[in-house]
Amino acid sequence: MVTKFENKVYELCKKVPKGKITSYKEIGDKIGIKGYRAVGMALNKNPFAPIVPCHRVCGSDGNLVGFASGLKKKAELLRKEGIKIKNNKIENFNSVLYKF
């Protein structure tokens, strides 16, 4: 069963377009919480992938973090969408960052 909080996270995550990324902080700020780890925990339990594209969420510094299928798979999915990654970090982070 999906909680109200998880549903808010998933709905925001669905808004991130292909070729863009957002951060746990951006989602948390939009919801009005500082518990960015809670956002990550909700996405880790995401039962709606790939409809809810949780691979498009990274750390606020552009680092690839937290993905149930592993960071290698997360990087692979992002690269297929045109995101450039070097040393597990998003290149040109600010130009591909989606803000709500």
C-alpha positions in Angstrom: 0.0 0.0 0.0 1.3 3.4 -1.0 1.2 6.2 1.7 0.0 9.7 1.1 3.6 10.9 1.4 4.9 8.3 -1.1 2.2 9.3 -3.5 3.2 12.9 -3.4 6.8 11.9 -4.1 5.8 9.7 -7.0 3.5 12.3 -8.5 6.4 14.9 -8.5 8.8 12.3 -9.9 6.5 11.6 -12.8 6.8 15.3 -13.8 10.6 15.0 -14.5 10.9 14.8 -18.3 13.2 12.5 -20.1 16.7 14.0 -20.4 16.4 15.9 -17.2 17.1 15.0 -13.5 16.0 16.4 -10.2 17.3 15.9 -6.7 15.9 14.5 -3.5 16.2 18.0 -2.1 14.1 19.5 -4.9 11.3 17.0 -4.3 11.5 17.5 -0.5 11.4 21.3 -0.9 8.4 21.1 -3.2 6.6 18.9 -0.7 7.7 21.2 2.2 9.9 18.8 4.1 13.6 18.7 5.0 13.6 14.9 5.3 15.3 14.3 2.0 16.2 10.8 3.1 12.5 10.1 3.4 12.1 11.0 -0.2 14.9 8.5 -1.0 13.2 5.8 1.0 9.9 6.4 -0.8 11.6 6.2 -4.2 13.5 3.0 -3.1 10.1 1.4 -2.6 8.7 2.7 -5.9 6.3 0.0 -7.2 5.5 2.0 -10.3 8.8 2.1 -12.2 9.3 3.0 -15.0 6.1 5.0 -15.0 7.5 6.8 -12.0 11.1 7.4 -13.2 13.0 7.3 -9.9 16.3 6.9 -11.8 16.0 10.6 -12.7 16.5 11.6 -9.0 20.1 12.2 -7.7 21.9 14.0 -4.9 21.7 17.8 -4.8 25.4 17.9 -5.7 24.9 15.9 -8.9 26.1 12.6 -7.4 24.4 9.4 -8.4 23.1 8.0 -5.1 20.4 5.5 -4.1 18.9 3.2 -6.6 17.4 -0.2 -5.8 18.9 -1.8 -8.9 22.3 -0.3 -8.3 24.2 2.8 -9.5 25.5 1.1 -12.6 22.0 0.5 -13.8 20.9 4.1 -12.8 23.8 5.5 -14.9 22.9 3.3 -17.8 19.3 4.4 -17.8 20.3 8.1 -17.6 22.8 7.8 -20.4 20.1 6.3 -22.6 18.2 9.5 -22.0 21.2 11.7 -23.0 22.5 12.6 -19.5 26.3 12.7 -19.3 27.9 11.1 -16.3 31.5 11.0 -15.2 32.7 9.3 -12.1 29.1 8.7 -10.9 28.4 12.4 -11.1 26.0 14.3 -13.5 28.0 16.5 -15.9 26.5 19.9 -16.5 24.3 19.3 -13.5 22.6 22.8 -13.5 21.7 22.6 -17.2 19.8 19.3 -16.8 18.3 20.0 -13.4 14.5 20.1 -13.4 13.1 22.4 -10.8 9.4 22.3 -9.8 
